[in-house]
Amino acid sequence: STKMERCDFFLVSATNGNIRELVEWDRFRLDLMYRLGAIVVVPPLRSRVDDIPYLWDWLMRFHVQDGRRMTYESDVIGILLEHSWPGNVRELANVIEHAAILCDSMPIDVEHLPR
C-alpha cells in the first residue's frame, strides 16, 4: 500500500559486538544506530542465571507440539545454574532442544542434557 498507516510495535535487534565500536570501524551504520533509538545492553546469561527457569519455559514452547509443559528434575536446574554459558541464550536453546529430543516422558532428567 502507498497509504501511510499508524502502527505500534517494538523492535528488538541484537549483536554480539560493541555497537559503538562497530560504528567507529564503519561496520555498522551510524544513522541506523540512531534510528534504532535507545541501546539497551543485556548482560550475558552467566550474569543473570536467575532468568534460566523463565527462559527454559519460554524456549521449551518451541519444542513441545501438544502444548504440555516440559518439567525438569531439580538437579537439572542446578546444573543449568552452575554452567558458565559461553554461548549465551543460543547455547541454552540448544541444550533445551537436545533434552526435548531425547526425553520420551516427563520430567527431563540429567541424562537428557548434553555432556
Secondary structure, DSSP 4 states (H G I P E B T S, - for coil): --S------------SS-HHHHHHTTSS-HHHHHHH----PPPPGGG-GGGHHHHHHHHHTTT-SSS----B-HHHHHHHHHS--TTHHHHHHHHHHHHHHH-SSSSB-GGGS--
